[in-house]
Structures are given as C-alpha cells and as structure tokens.
Amino acid sequence: MTKSLRFLSVLFLLIFFNTQALFANFDFNTNCLNAYKSIFELKLGNAKAYISTEKKQHPNNSIIFLLENYVDYFTLITSGSKTDFDKLKANKSVRLDKISDDDKNSPYYLYAQAEINLQWALIRGRFGEYFNAAMEIRKANAMLQDNAKKFPGFLLNNKGLGLINTVLGNLPDGALKSTLATFGIKGNMEKGLSMLDKLADGLPKSTYEPFYEEVVFYYAYVLTDVAHSPSAYSKTMRFTERIADTSLLKSYLQSYVCIKTAHNDEAITILAKRPEGGVYQPFPYLDYLEGVAHLNKLDLSASNYFNKFLQSNKGANYIKDANLHLAWIALLKGDKSNYTSLISKAIKSGYTYNEKDKQAQNEASAPAPPVDLLKARFLYDGGYLTKAAQLLNDKQATDYATDKDKTDFSYRMGRIFDDLGKDDQALTYYQAAISQGKNLKYYFASNSALQMGKVYEKKGNKAKAKEAFNTAISMKNHEYENSIESQAKAGIKRLGF
C-alpha cells in the first residue's frame, strides 16, 4: 500500500470513529438484545445489569434510553403502583431529549421516541391521565407514520401503528377519544389487527425475530381486551407456544386469555407451573388471577390467593375487586358476619381507576346476591356450562325478589344457552333480561342486547342484529358502559351499516 493510500485509510478510520462518538447509531448489540430478552421474561434485574454493562462499554448508544423505558414500563405494569408512576414519569422527557440529539438517519431515531411516548400513554391510561395520554399517542402516531415513509422496510413501525389503530379503532366515547378526535386521529381496528397478525406470523422468519415476544404481548392484549375476538384464545396460545417457558410474561399472557375465554382448568395449570424466583419481577396480579380461576371452580381455597394478592400488592387496581371476591367466598361459606366486614372493605378501600373496581364498588353497595346465582356466575365464567345450567335448571325469574336478581337470572341463562349453542333459548332469555333490567344501573340488560346482536349476526339476520346492537348503545349509566358500547358499535360496523 502506498503512503498516500495508507494516509487516506487512517483518515477514513479517524473520521469514522469520530462520527461514532458523535452519534450513538442505535446499536441493538448483544448487551442490548440480552437486556431486551430479559425484559420480556420479566427478569428486570437482569435487564438492568445488561443495560449497566452497555452504559460502560458504549455510553453513547441511545438504545440504552429505550431499554430503560421498557424497564420502567414493565415495572409499572407489574406493580400497578401510583407512587412508582409519579416517581418514574419524569424519566420520559430526559430520555427523549437524549435520543433527539442523535442520528436522524437511523430508523431507530423516530421509532425509539415513538415507543417511549406510546408506552407512557398506555401507562397513563391506567391512572386516569387521559389528556397527556392522548398527546403522547398523537406524537407516537405521527412519528411512526413518518418513519414508515422514510424506512418502509423497517417492520417494527407496524407494531406501534398496529396497536394504535386497533385501540383507537375501538375506543369508547370519553375524554381520550374526544381529545384525539380534536386532532383528527382515528383508528381502524381491522387494519390494526391485520398489521399485528402479519407481524406475529412473519417476524420469526425475519431479522427482526428478537422482537417477536413484544408483538405477541400487544397482539394478545388487543385480541382479548380490545377486539374481544373469538380467536383470542387460539391465536394467543399458538403465538406464545414458541416463547420459552422461562418467561413469566408467557405465563401471564396464557393464563389471562384462558381465564377470559373460559379455559379455566388450563389457566390453573399454567399459573401453578409459572416460573418463580428472585430473578423475576414481583407480579402480585398473578395471585389475583389464580384466585379468580380457583373460585370459578367453586374452590373456596381461592381466598388464599386473594389474600396473598392483597398482602403483596402495592398497586392501585383490583383492591376493591379482590375484597369483593373474598366477601363472596364468605357468603358461599355461610359466614354472614365476615361477608359484611369484607363488603365494607370493598367499598372503603382501593380506587376506581379501572372497570373491574368500578363494578366491584357497585356490586358491594348492592344487596347480597342469591347464592345459586353467584355459583352459576362463577361456573359460567369458568366454562363449566353444564354444571351452571343444572344449578338453575328448575328456577325462573319470578323465584327472585328484586329486579336486579330477576335480570341477573335471565341474563345468566341467556349466556349459558348461548355458549351451549342453543340460540333460540338464549334469545328468549336475553329479551327477558332487557325488558327486566333496561332501567337498572347493572350491566345485565345492556350486555344481553350486545350478545343478542352477536347471535343474530351469526344467524345472518343483519336487521335484527343492528336493532339489538343499537339497543345496547341506547342504554346509559350502567356498569361496563364504555366496553359494551364499543363492542356494539364495532358490531354495527361489521354488519356494513
């Protein structure tokens, strides 16, 4: 090599390394991938160790700030702590400032900023900060759309865009929806689900395979809780199958969808076998889920799991609901004194940030339910349809004293016959529940109308389906109003009206 060529080579290297010093180049290297993998196994201590190592070895790598935000995100998801939330949310602006000074020519430049905004939006929604959440969704959406135009082959854009489209496409009326509408931001649930489905199918065969677990995490959530998809169970179980059993997040996703879709025995097995140890982030909500699953079998040892949840939980959610479940267990045992005490706890303790606790507050404030209706409710939720039907087989609505209990009976029989595939009987009971409970604050009548719409939709009777969905929408000031209304509107949209 000539002296001039040697000089040019040295000069090139100097320029290259000086450029590397200026820009972090968003390097998802081995340390970062190990941290990311640990985060999605809920081994947050391990993740912090890998991030610390990366900070020492490559302090200018801006992927560090994204990973640190993931740690905060899952810390708040698993703890549910308002105190932690108030303490950690100041980290957001610091991280965004660091990233915004970096290499604008990297596909991770806008992506990382969008992810941080989106993660905080999802967390804020849990604590009622809807306006700030709307602003963050707006920013994330704009950044991801811009990034998709600049880097159309960067598949990770579709993860956030898929989530945003799905959630906003089924958003109930309220502060968050009205704020986003002001900025012209709307979603498309079908488009979002399609984007996430393609990602979940395609990532294992691509260079983006390490991000598979995150895509499945969001996809399982929207299938189960947003779209209320009939394929939520089958798809979640299929897509989580290739995730390692050492992942506590896998146990959470699988057990949650099993409980929500009446695969109760499977949920109990999954939760009993979930990985444990100090390496995993504490996740008290799993004890709550285990209590729900055991109570669905009328196994009254479920109280052990609810008590464990309440003892270890530092979060704001499910406190009312856990105490209500403990009260119901006392009622099933015939312990009226303990029932009264626990009902008082359900009313006075905890918060009403989420729908479960709002409903728990309402139910705790109402008269005690008849034991047979309570048992049938649990058995139905667990998927034990024959047992639930047998329990109420010789009953009728007139056997119950209050309008609430009459409506509850008709609603429960409708749901049981519906799931048993006996449409005509289901429709009869649903109509009875609507007639009996349309002016009550309970969810039985409105959800009967929603389920009636789904039955008619399945039968191909679009006119009757639309009428039933509109009936569900017309009922106001009841439990689960936002969720039921969103599902009814989605049903009308499916019908093509």
C-alpha positions in Angstrom: 0.0 0.0 0.0 1.4 3.4 -0.9 1.9 6.1 1.7 -1.0 8.2 0.3 -3.4 5.2 0.4 -2.2 4.4 3.9 -2.8 8.0 4.9 -6.3 8.0 3.4 -7.2 4.8 5.2 -6.1 6.2 8.6 -8.0 9.4 7.8 -11.1 7.4 7.0 -10.9 5.5 10.3 -10.4 8.7 12.3 -13.5 10.2 10.6 -15.5 7.0 11.1 -14.7 6.7 14.8 -15.2 10.4 15.4 -18.7 10.1 13.8 -19.4 7.1 16.0 -18.5 9.3 19.0 -21.0 11.9 17.9 -23.8 9.5 17.0 -24.9 6.5 19.1 -26.0 4.7 15.9 -28.7 3.0 17.9 -26.8 -0.3 18.2 -29.0 -3.2 19.2 -25.9 -5.2 20.1 -25.5 -8.3 22.3 -25.8 -6.5 25.6 -29.0 -4.7 24.4 -30.6 -7.8 23.0 -29.9 -9.7 26.2 -31.4 -6.8 28.2 -34.4 -6.8 25.9 -34.9 -10.5 26.2 -34.7 -10.3 30.0 -37.3 -7.6 30.0 -39.8 -9.7 28.1 -39.2 -12.6 30.5 -39.9 -10.1 33.3 -36.3 -10.6 34.7 -36.0 -6.8 35.1 -33.0 -7.1 37.5 -31.0 -9.0 34.8 -32.1 -6.4 32.2 -30.8 -3.6 34.4 -27.4 -5.4 34.7 -27.1 -5.7 30.9 -28.0 -2.1 30.5 -25.4 -1.0 33.1 -22.8 -3.0 31.2 -23.7 -1.4 27.9 -23.5 2.1 29.5 -19.9 1.4 30.5 -18.9 -0.1 27.1 -20.9 2.1 24.8 -22.2 5.1 26.8 -23.4 6.9 23.6 -25.7 4.1 22.5 -29.2 5.6 22.5 -30.9 2.2 22.6 -30.0 2.4 26.3 -32.7 5.0 26.9 -35.3 3.0 25.1 -34.4 -0.1 27.1 -34.5 1.9 30.4 -38.0 3.0 29.4 -39.1 -0.6 28.9 -37.9 -1.4 32.4 -40.0 1.4 33.8 -43.0 0.3 31.7 -42.9 -3.2 32.9 -42.1 -2.1 36.5 -45.4 -0.2 36.4 -47.4 -2.9 34.7 -46.3 -5.5 37.3 -46.6 -3.2 40.3 -49.5 -1.0 39.3 -48.1 1.4 41.9 -49.3 5.1 41.7 -46.3 6.0 43.8 -43.9 4.4 41.3 -45.7 6.0 38.5 -45.4 9.5 40.0 -41.7 8.9 40.6 -40.8 7.4 37.3 -42.7 9.5 34.8 -40.1 12.3 35.0 -37.7 9.9 33.2 -39.6 10.3 29.9 -38.5 13.8 28.9 -34.9 13.1 29.9 -34.7 10.1 27.6 -36.4 11.8 24.7 -34.0 14.7 24.9 -31.0 12.4 24.8 -32.4 10.5 21.7 -33.4 13.7 19.9 -29.8 14.7 19.8 -28.8 11.6 17.9 -28.6 10.3 14.4 -31.7 11.3 12.5 -30.8 9.0 9.6 -31.3 5.8 11.7 -34.7 4.1 11.5 -34.5 3.8 15.3 -34.4 7.6 15.7 -38.1 8.2 15.4 -39.1 4.7 16.4 -37.4 4.9 19.8 -39.1 8.2 20.5 -42.5 6.9 19.4 -42.1 3.8 21.6 -41.4 5.9 24.7 -44.4 8.1 24.0 -46.6 5.1 23.4 -45.5 3.3 26.5 -46.2 6.2 28.7 -49.6 6.8 27.0 -50.6 3.2 27.9 -49.5 3.6 31.5 -51.2 7.0 31.9 -54.5 5.5 30.8 -54.3 3.2 33.9 -54.1 6.2 36.2 -56.7 8.5 34.5 -54.3 10.9 32.8 -56.2 10.8 29.6 -55.2 14.2 28.2 -51.5 13.5 28.5 -52.0 10.0 27.1 -53.8 11.5 24.1 -50.9 13.9 23.4 -48.4 11.0 23.6 -50.5 8.8 21.3 -50.7 11.7 18.8 -46.9 12.1 18.9 -46.2 8.4 18.6 -48.6 8.0 15.7 -47.1 10.9 13.8 -43.5 9.7 14.4 -44.3 6.1 13.3 -46.1 7.2 10.2 -43.2 9.5 9.2 -40.7 6.7 10.0 -42.8 4.3 7.8 -42.4 6.6 4.9 -38.7 7.1 5.4 -38.0 3.4 6.1 -40.8 1.3 4.6 -38.8 -1.9 5.1 -38.4 -1.3 8.9 -41.1 -3.8 10.1 -41.1 -2.6 13.7 -43.1 0.5 12.7 -46.1 -1.7 12.2 -46.0 -2.9 15.8 -46.9 0.6 17.2 -49.1 1.5 14.3 -51.0 -1.8 14.6 -51.5 -1.2 18.3 -52.6 2.4 17.8 -55.0 1.5 15.0 -56.6 -1.3 17.0 -57.0 0.6 20.2 -58.3 3.8 18.7 -60.5 1.9 16.3 -62.5 0.6 19.2 -62.1 3.4 21.7 -65.2 4.2 23.7 -66.7 7.7 23.9 -64.9 9.7 26.5 -62.1 12.1 27.3 -59.4 10.2 25.4 -61.4 9.7 22.3 -62.7 13.3 22.2 -59.2 14.7 22.7 -57.7 12.6 19.9 -60.7 13.4 17.6 -59.8 17.1 18.0 -56.5 16.4 16.3 -58.2 14.3 13.6 -56.7 11.0 14.9 -58.8 7.9 14.3 -58.0 4.3 14.3 -59.1 1.3 12.2 -59.4 -1.9 14.3 -59.4 -4.3 11.4 -56.3 -2.7 9.9 -54.5 -2.7 13.2 -55.3 -6.4 13.9 -54.2 -7.3 10.4 -50.8 -5.5 10.9 -50.2 -7.3 14.2 -51.2 -10.6 12.8 -48.8 -10.3 9.9 -46.0 -9.3 12.2 -46.6 -12.2 14.6 -46.6 -14.6 11.6 -43.6 -13.0 9.8 -41.1 -11.9 12.5 -39.8 -15.4 13.3 -38.7 -15.7 9.6 -37.1 -12.2 9.6 -34.1 -10.4 11.0 -36.5 -8.8 13.5 -37.1 -12.1 15.2 -35.9 -10.9 18.7 -38.9 -8.5 18.8 -41.4 -11.4 18.4 -42.4 -11.6 22.1 -43.3 -7.9 22.2 -45.5 -8.2 19.2 -47.3 -11.2 20.7 -47.6 -9.3 24.0 -49.5 -6.5 22.3 -51.4 -8.7 19.9 -52.7 -11.0 22.7 -53.8 -7.9 24.6 -55.8 -6.4 21.8 -57.4 -9.7 20.7 -58.6 -10.3 24.2 -59.4 -6.9 25.7 -60.0 -4.6 22.8 -61.4 -6.6 19.9 -63.0 -9.3 22.1 -62.1 -11.7 19.3 -63.4 -15.2 19.2 -59.9 -16.3 18.1 -58.2 -14.6 21.1 -57.6 -18.0 22.8 -56.4 -20.0 19.8 -54.1 -17.3 18.5 -52.6 -16.4 21.8 -51.8 -20.0 22.6 -50.4 -20.6 19.2 -48.2 -17.5 19.1 -47.0 -17.9 22.7 -46.1 -21.6 22.1 -42.6 -20.7 20.7 -41.8 -18.4 23.7 -39.6 -20.1 26.3 -41.2 -21.5 29.4 -38.7 -19.4 31.5 -40.7 -16.3 30.5 -43.1 -15.1 33.3 -44.7 -12.9 30.7 -45.7 -16.0 28.8 -47.4 -17.4 31.9 -49.3 -14.2 32.3 -50.5 -13.9 28.7 -51.6 -17.6 28.5 -53.3 -17.6 31.9 -55.1 -14.3 31.3 -56.5 -15.3 28.0 -57.5 -18.7 29.4 -59.5 -17.1 32.2 -61.1 -14.5 29.9 -62.2 -17.2 27.4 -63.4 -19.9 29.9 -60.5 -22.3 29.6 -60.3 -22.3 33.4 -58.6 -25.6 34.2 -55.8 -24.7 31.7 -55.4 -21.4 33.5 -54.9 -23.1 36.8 -52.3 -25.5 35.4 -50.4 -22.6 33.8 -50.4 -20.5 36.9 -49.3 -23.4 39.1 -46.3 -24.1 36.8 -45.3 -20.5 36.3 -41.6 -19.8 36.8 -40.6 -18.4 40.2 -37.6 -17.0 42.0 -35.9 -13.8 42.9 -34.8 -13.2 39.3 -38.4 -12.4 38.3 -40.2 -9.1 38.8 -42.8 -9.4 41.6 -46.2 -9.7 39.9 -49.0 -9.9 42.5 -51.7 -9.7 39.9 -51.0 -13.3 39.0 -52.1 -14.3 42.5 -55.3 -12.4 41.9 -55.8 -14.3 38.6 -55.1 -17.6 40.4 -57.8 -16.7 42.9 -60.3 -16.0 40.2 -59.5 -19.3 38.4 -60.0 -21.4 41.6 -63.2 -19.6 42.5 -64.6 -20.3 39.1 -64.4 -24.0 40.1 -66.2 -23.1 43.4 -62.9 -24.0 45.1 -63.1 -21.8 48.2 -59.4 -22.1 48.9 -59.3 -19.3 46.4 -59.3 -17.0 49.4 -55.6 -17.8 50.0 -54.7 -16.4 46.6 -56.8 -13.2 47.0 -55.3 -12.6 50.5 -51.8 -13.2 49.1 -52.5 -10.6 46.4 -53.7 -8.0 48.9 -50.7 -8.6 51.2 -48.1 -8.2 48.4 -49.9 -5.7 46.2 -48.5 -2.2 46.1 -50.7 -1.1 43.2 -53.9 0.9 43.0 -56.0 -1.6 41.0 -58.1 -4.8 41.9 -58.1 -4.0 45.6 -61.9 -3.5 45.7 -62.5 -6.5 43.4 -60.3 -8.8 45.5 -62.1 -7.8 48.7 -65.4 -8.4 46.9 -64.3 -11.8 45.9 -63.3 -12.6 49.5 -66.7 -11.4 50.6 -68.4 -13.7 48.1 -66.4 -16.6 49.4 -67.6 -15.8 52.9 -71.2 -15.7 51.6 -70.7 -19.1 50.0 -69.5 -20.4 53.3 -72.5 -19.0 55.1 -70.3 -16.6 57.1 -72.6 -13.5 57.0 -70.6 -11.6 59.7 -67.3 -11.9 57.7 -69.3 -11.2 54.5 -70.5 -7.8 55.9 -67.0 -6.9 57.1 -65.4 -7.7 53.7 -68.1 -5.9 51.8 -67.3 -2.8 53.9 -63.6 -3.2 52.9 -64.5 -3.5 49.2 -66.5 -0.2 49.5 -63.9 1.8 51.5 -60.6 0.5 50.3 -58.8 0.9 46.9 -59.6 3.1 43.9 -61.9 3.1 40.9 -59.4 3.6 38.0 -60.4 0.5 36.2 -63.7 -1.1 35.2 -63.4 -4.1 37.5 -63.1 -1.9 40.6 -65.9 0.4 39.4 -68.1 -2.6 39.1 -66.9 -4.0 42.4 -67.9 -0.8 44.1 -71.4 -1.0 42.6 -71.8 -4.7 43.5 -70.5 -4.2 47.0 -73.1 -1.4 47.5 -76.0 -3.6 46.3 -77.8 -6.2 48.4 -76.1 -9.6 48.7 -76.7 -11.8 45.6 -78.6 -15.1 45.9 -76.1 -18.0 46.4 -77.3 -20.0 43.5 -76.9 -17.1 41.0 -73.4 -16.4 42.4 -72.4 -20.0 41.9 -73.8 -20.1 38.4 -71.9 -16.9 37.6 -68.6 -18.4 38.7 -69.3 -21.7 36.9 -70.2 -19.9 33.7 -67.1 -17.8 33.8 -65.0 -20.9 34.1 -66.7 -22.6 31.2 -68.5 -25.2 33.3 -71.7 -24.7 31.4 -73.5 -28.0 32.1 -73.0 -27.5 35.9 -74.1 -23.9 35.7 -77.2 -25.0 33.7 -78.1 -27.8 36.2 -77.8 -25.3 39.1 -80.5 -23.1 37.6 -82.5 -25.7 35.7 -85.5 -25.7 38.0 -85.5 -21.9 38.5 -87.3 -19.0 36.9 -87.1 -15.2 37.2 -90.2 -15.0 39.4 -88.4 -17.0 42.1 -86.2 -14.0 42.9 -87.3 -11.0 44.9 -85.5 -8.0 43.3 -85.4 -6.6 39.8 -81.6 -7.0 39.9 -81.8 -10.7 40.7 -84.6 -11.3 38.1 -82.5 -9.7 35.4 -79.3 -11.5 36.6 -81.1 -14.8 36.3 -82.4 -14.1 32.8 -79.0 -12.8 31.7 -77.1 -15.8 33.1 -79.5 -18.3 31.5 -79.1 -16.5 28.2 -75.3 -16.6 28.4 -75.4 -20.3 29.3 -77.7 -21.3 26.4 -75.8 -19.0 24.0 -72.5 -20.8 24.8 -74.2 -24.2 24.5 -75.3 -23.3 21.0 -79.0 -23.1 21.8 -79.7 -19.8 20.1 -83.5 -19.7 20.4 -83.5 -20.3 24.2 -80.7 -17.8 24.5 -82.6 -15.1 22.6 -85.7 -15.6 24.8 -83.7 -15.1 28.0 -81.8 -12.2 26.6 -85.0 -10.4 25.7 -86.4 -11.1 29.2 -83.2 -9.6 30.7 -83.5 -6.4 28.5 -87.2 -6.0 29.5 -86.5 -6.5 33.2 -83.3 -4.5 33.5 -83.2 -1.8 30.9 -83.6 1.0 33.5 -81.2 -0.5 36.1 -77.5 0.5 36.6 -76.3 -3.1 36.2 -74.7 -4.5 33.0 -77.1 -7.4 32.6 -79.6 -5.8 30.2 -77.1 -3.9 28.0 -74.8 -6.9 27.7 -77.9 -9.1 26.9 -78.6 -6.7 24.0 -75.0 -6.9 22.8 -74.9 -10.7 23.0 -78.3 -10.8 21.2 -76.8 -8.8 18.4 -74.0 -11.3 18.1 -76.4 -14.2 17.9 -78.4 -12.5 15.1 -75.2 -11.6 13.4 -74.1 -15.2 13.4 -77.6 -16.2 12.1 -77.2 -13.7 9.2 -80.1 -11.6 10.3 -78.5 -8.2 9.9 -81.6 -6.1 10.6 -82.2 -7.8 13.9 -78.5 -7.7 14.8 -78.4 -4.0 14.1 -81.5 -3.4 16.2 -80.0 -5.3 19.2 -76.7 -3.5 18.9 -78.5 -0.2 18.9 -80.5 -1.2 22.0 -77.2 -1.9 23.8 -75.9 1.5 22.8 -79.1 3.3 23.8 -78.7 2.1 27.5 -76.7 4.6 29.6 -75.3 4.9 33.1 -74.6 1.2 33.7 -71.6 -0.9 34.5 -69.1 -1.6 31.7 -70.9 1.1 29.6 -67.8 2.1 27.6 -66.8 -1.5 26.8 -70.3 -2.7 25.8 -71.0 0.4 23.7 -67.6 0.0 21.9 -68.4 -3.7 21.1 -71.9 -2.8 19.9 -70.6 -0.1 17.6 -67.9 -2.5 16.3 -70.8 -5.0 15.6 -72.7 -2.4 13.5 -69.5 -1.6 11.6 -69.0 -5.3 10.9 -72.6 -5.5 9.5 -71.7 -2.8 7.0 -74.1 -0.1 8.2 
